[in-house]
């Protein structure tokens, strides 16, 4: 099973790629071609290396907390 994970944009590299982080730990480059107007500070749902949706910080935090809780099961 694959999960889509919320991540924060730390740098837009070009119109196709951005560097993202999750909880200040993971930094990777993802494809942002499916979304318009991605900016540094945006929160994105990432699946298989592709940004598939923009979300707000509250929703990102909520989802990350649920994932942390599931990790403890």
OpenMM code with the backbone's topology and positions (N, CA, C; nanometers):
from openmm import Vec3, app, unit

residues = "UNK UNK UNK UNK UNK UNK UNK UNK UNK UNK UNK UNK UNK UNK UNK UNK UNK UNK UNK UNK UNK UNK UNK UNK UNK UNK UNK UNK UNK UNK UNK UNK UNK UNK UNK UNK UNK UNK UNK UNK UNK UNK UNK UNK UNK UNK UNK UNK UNK UNK UNK UNK UNK UNK UNK UNK UNK UNK UNK UNK UNK UNK UNK UNK UNK UNK UNK UNK UNK UNK UNK UNK UNK".split()
positions = [
    Vec3(0.0842, -0.1176, 0.0000),
    Vec3(0.0000, 0.0000, 0.0000),
    Vec3(0.0889, 0.1241, 0.0000),
    Vec3(0.0544, 0.2204, -0.0800),
    Vec3(0.1277, 0.3470, -0.0856),
    Vec3(0.0431, 0.4565, -0.0221),
    Vec3(0.1084, 0.5436, 0.0510),
    Vec3(0.0399, 0.6565, 0.1123),
    Vec3(0.0793, 0.7857, 0.0432),
    Vec3(-0.0143, 0.8768, 0.0376),
    Vec3(0.0163, 1.0122, -0.0079),
    Vec3(0.0479, 1.0932, 0.1173),
    Vec3(0.1624, 1.1592, 0.1193),
    Vec3(0.2135, 1.2252, 0.2392),
    Vec3(0.2153, 1.3771, 0.2214),
    Vec3(0.1688, 1.4519, 0.3226),
    Vec3(0.1806, 1.5976, 0.3160),
    Vec3(0.3260, 1.6400, 0.3344),
    Vec3(0.3703, 1.7323, 0.2517),
    Vec3(0.5059, 1.7846, 0.2618),
    Vec3(0.5034, 1.9342, 0.2335),
    Vec3(0.6009, 2.0051, 0.2906),
    Vec3(0.6104, 2.1504, 0.2744),
    Vec3(0.7166, 2.1837, 0.1702),
    Vec3(0.6823, 2.2750, 0.0811),
    Vec3(0.7775, 2.3201, -0.0206),
    Vec3(0.8811, 2.4106, 0.0459),
    Vec3(1.0090, 2.3736, 0.0320),
    Vec3(1.1150, 2.4583, 0.0863),
    Vec3(1.1865, 2.5361, -0.0237),
    Vec3(1.1695, 2.4912, -0.1498),
    Vec3(1.2289, 2.5644, -0.2620),
    Vec3(1.1649, 2.5181, -0.3923),
    Vec3(1.1197, 2.6121, -0.4733),
    Vec3(1.0755, 2.5804, -0.6087),
    Vec3(1.1998, 2.5892, -0.6964),
    Vec3(1.2372, 2.4764, -0.7545),
    Vec3(1.3598, 2.4689, -0.8335),
    Vec3(1.3366, 2.5206, -0.9754),
    Vec3(1.2269, 2.4762, -1.0355),
    Vec3(1.1849, 2.5234, -1.1675),
    Vec3(1.0367, 2.4933, -1.1816),
    Vec3(0.9785, 2.5145, -1.2997),
    Vec3(0.8336, 2.4965, -1.3142),
    Vec3(0.7898, 2.3513, -1.3030),
    Vec3(0.8844, 2.2594, -1.3021),
    Vec3(0.8520, 2.1171, -1.2937),
    Vec3(0.8907, 2.0515, -1.1619),
    Vec3(0.9775, 2.1158, -1.0830),
    Vec3(1.0365, 2.0492, -0.9676),
    Vec3(1.0433, 2.1411, -0.8462),
    Vec3(1.0195, 2.0811, -0.7285),
    Vec3(1.0353, 2.1538, -0.6026),
    Vec3(1.1027, 2.0629, -0.5011),
    Vec3(1.1745, 2.1240, -0.4074),
    Vec3(1.2308, 2.0515, -0.2934),
    Vec3(1.1295, 2.0619, -0.1798),
    Vec3(1.1037, 1.9489, -0.1129),
    Vec3(1.0037, 1.9449, -0.0064),
    Vec3(1.0600, 1.8781, 0.1184),
    Vec3(0.9927, 1.9041, 0.2320),
    Vec3(1.0306, 1.8432, 0.3584),
    Vec3(0.9049, 1.8015, 0.4336),
    Vec3(0.9240, 1.7098, 0.5260),
    Vec3(0.8167, 1.6670, 0.6143),
    Vec3(0.8707, 1.6672, 0.7560),
    Vec3(0.8083, 1.7439, 0.8439),
    Vec3(0.8526, 1.7557, 0.9835),
    Vec3(0.9977, 1.8003, 0.9946),
    Vec3(1.0450, 1.8760, 0.8983),
    Vec3(1.1807, 1.9264, 0.9028),
    Vec3(1.2883, 1.8220, 0.8843),
    Vec3(1.2505, 1.7025, 0.8420),
    Vec3(1.3466, 1.5927, 0.8347),
    Vec3(1.3756, 1.5511, 0.6912),
    Vec3(1.2748, 1.5137, 0.6182),
    Vec3(1.2936, 1.4581, 0.4852),
    Vec3(1.3035, 1.5710, 0.3838),
    Vec3(1.4052, 1.5686, 0.3029),
    Vec3(1.4166, 1.6653, 0.1935),
    Vec3(1.4364, 1.5863, 0.0652),
    Vec3(1.3487, 1.6102, -0.0311),
    Vec3(1.3598, 1.5427, -0.1602),
    Vec3(1.3026, 1.6324, -0.2681),
    Vec3(1.3315, 1.6003, -0.3904),
    Vec3(1.2751, 1.6737, -0.5031),
    Vec3(1.1546, 1.5979, -0.5561),
    Vec3(1.0473, 1.6721, -0.5863),
    Vec3(0.9249, 1.6124, -0.6386),
    Vec3(0.8806, 1.6864, -0.7641),
    Vec3(0.8000, 1.6188, -0.8435),
    Vec3(0.7445, 1.6764, -0.9651),
    Vec3(0.6197, 1.7565, -0.9287),
    Vec3(0.6125, 1.8826, -0.9727),
    Vec3(0.4987, 1.9695, -0.9414),
    Vec3(0.4183, 2.0081, -1.0658),
    Vec3(0.4395, 1.9388, -1.1758),
    Vec3(0.3745, 1.9755, -1.3023),
    Vec3(0.2222, 1.9684, -1.2984),
    Vec3(0.1645, 1.8874, -1.2097),
    Vec3(0.0190, 1.8734, -1.2049),
    Vec3(-0.0499, 1.9912, -1.1362),
    Vec3(0.0270, 2.0775, -1.0693),
    Vec3(-0.0308, 2.1867, -0.9914),
    Vec3(0.0127, 2.3222, -1.0456),
    Vec3(-0.0735, 2.4207, -1.0273),
    Vec3(-0.0432, 2.5572, -1.0701),
    Vec3(0.0073, 2.6404, -0.9527),
    Vec3(0.0961, 2.7325, -0.9817),
    Vec3(0.1404, 2.8342, -0.8862),
    Vec3(0.1919, 2.7785, -0.7539),
    Vec3(0.2765, 2.6783, -0.7586),
    Vec3(0.3374, 2.6248, -0.6371),
    Vec3(0.4433, 2.7233, -0.5891),
    Vec3(0.4378, 2.7561, -0.4583),
    Vec3(0.5304, 2.8532, -0.4001),
    Vec3(0.5984, 2.7945, -0.2769),
    Vec3(0.7139, 2.8501, -0.2420),
    Vec3(0.7809, 2.8134, -0.1181),
    Vec3(0.6841, 2.8368, -0.0022),
    Vec3(0.6746, 2.7382, 0.0866),
    Vec3(0.5836, 2.7467, 0.2003),
    Vec3(0.4520, 2.6745, 0.1791),
    Vec3(0.4176, 2.6411, 0.0548),
    Vec3(0.2949, 2.5657, 0.0279),
    Vec3(0.3056, 2.4251, 0.0857),
    Vec3(0.1915, 2.3692, 0.1214),
    Vec3(0.1838, 2.2296, 0.1637),
    Vec3(0.1198, 2.1498, 0.0512),
    Vec3(0.1836, 2.0388, 0.0166),
    Vec3(0.1392, 1.9560, -0.0950),
    Vec3(0.1208, 1.8122, -0.0497),
    Vec3(0.0282, 1.7430, -0.1142),
    Vec3(0.0167, 1.5984, -0.0974),
    Vec3(0.1064, 1.5365, -0.2039),
    Vec3(0.2000, 1.4517, -0.1596),
    Vec3(0.2968, 1.3883, -0.2487),
    Vec3(0.2678, 1.2391, -0.2561),
    Vec3(0.2606, 1.1874, -0.3777),
    Vec3(0.2415, 1.0440, -0.3995),
    Vec3(0.3358, 0.9994, -0.5110),
    Vec3(0.4207, 0.9043, -0.4786),
    Vec3(0.5138, 0.8459, -0.5764),
    Vec3(0.5987, 0.9525, -0.6467),
    Vec3(0.6382, 1.0552, -0.5713),
    Vec3(0.7257, 1.1579, -0.6270),
    Vec3(0.6550, 1.2698, -0.7015),
    Vec3(0.5216, 1.2676, -0.7007),
    Vec3(0.4434, 1.3703, -0.7692),
    Vec3(0.3565, 1.4460, -0.6697),
    Vec3(0.3533, 1.5785, -0.6817),
    Vec3(0.2608, 1.6604, -0.6039),
    Vec3(0.1244, 1.6495, -0.6709),
    Vec3(0.0238, 1.6054, -0.5937),
    Vec3(-0.1076, 1.5821, -0.6537),
    Vec3(-0.2158, 1.6770, -0.6026),
    Vec3(-0.1857, 1.7516, -0.4938),
    Vec3(-0.2857, 1.8431, -0.4395),
    Vec3(-0.2195, 1.9423, -0.3448),
    Vec3(-0.2706, 2.0663, -0.3422),
    Vec3(-0.2300, 2.1644, -0.2414),
    Vec3(-0.3269, 2.1537, -0.1245),
    Vec3(-0.2733, 2.1655, -0.0024),
    Vec3(-0.3575, 2.1673, 0.1170),
    Vec3(-0.3075, 2.2785, 0.2087),
    Vec3(-0.3877, 2.3103, 0.3117),
    Vec3(-0.3431, 2.4119, 0.4066),
    Vec3(-0.2635, 2.3471, 0.5199),
    Vec3(-0.1959, 2.4292, 0.6004),
    Vec3(-0.1099, 2.3796, 0.7079),
    Vec3(-0.1889, 2.2977, 0.8095),
    Vec3(-0.3089, 2.3421, 0.8422),
    Vec3(-0.3911, 2.2704, 0.9406),
    Vec3(-0.4187, 2.1278, 0.8938),
    Vec3(-0.4559, 2.1126, 0.7693),
    Vec3(-0.4835, 1.9792, 0.7142),
    Vec3(-0.3558, 1.8953, 0.7081),
    Vec3(-0.2438, 1.9568, 0.6720),
    Vec3(-0.1163, 1.8845, 0.6680),
    Vec3(-0.0801, 1.8333, 0.8069),
    Vec3(-0.0911, 1.9192, 0.9088),
    Vec3(-0.0589, 1.8784, 1.0460),
    Vec3(-0.1504, 1.7662, 1.0938),
    Vec3(-0.2784, 1.7780, 1.0633),
    Vec3(-0.3754, 1.6755, 1.1031),
    Vec3(-0.3386, 1.5406, 1.0415),
    Vec3(-0.3085, 1.5398, 0.9137),
    Vec3(-0.2738, 1.4156, 0.8440),
    Vec3(-0.1436, 1.3567, 0.8975),
    Vec3(-0.0427, 1.4407, 0.9201),
    Vec3(0.0848, 1.3915, 0.9732),
    Vec3(0.0682, 1.3330, 1.1130),
    Vec3(-0.0183, 1.3922, 1.1957),
    Vec3(-0.0442, 1.3374, 1.3290),
    Vec3(-0.1114, 1.2012, 1.3213),
    Vec3(-0.2028, 1.1837, 1.2284),
    Vec3(-0.2681, 1.0535, 1.2099),
    Vec3(-0.1656, 0.9495, 1.1673),
    Vec3(-0.0770, 0.9862, 1.0765),
    Vec3(0.0274, 0.8932, 1.0311),
    Vec3(0.1181, 0.8547, 1.1480),
    Vec3(0.1544, 0.9519, 1.2338),
    Vec3(0.2374, 0.9224, 1.3516),
    Vec3(0.1664, 0.8250, 1.4449),
    Vec3(0.0359, 0.8459, 1.4661),
    Vec3(-0.0414, 0.7563, 1.5518),
    Vec3(-0.0445, 0.6152, 1.4941),
    Vec3(-0.0612, 0.6037, 1.3641),
    Vec3(-0.0644, 0.4720, 1.2993),
    Vec3(0.0701, 0.4019, 1.3113),
    Vec3(0.1784, 0.4784, 1.3091),
    Vec3(0.3125, 0.4220, 1.3199),
    Vec3(0.3324, 0.3540, 1.4551),
    Vec3(0.2616, 0.4013, 1.5571),
    Vec3(0.2734, 0.3447, 1.6907),
    Vec3(0.1918, 0.2189, 1.7128),
    Vec3(0.1096, 0.1810, 1.6171),
    Vec3(0.0247, 0.0612, 1.6334),
    Vec3(0.1040, -0.0658, 1.6209),
] * unit.nanometer
topology = app.Topology()
chain = topology.addChain("A")
for resn in residues:
    res = topology.addResidue(resn, chain)
    for name in ("N", "CA", "C"):
        topology.addAtom(name, app.Element.getBySymbol(name[0]), res)
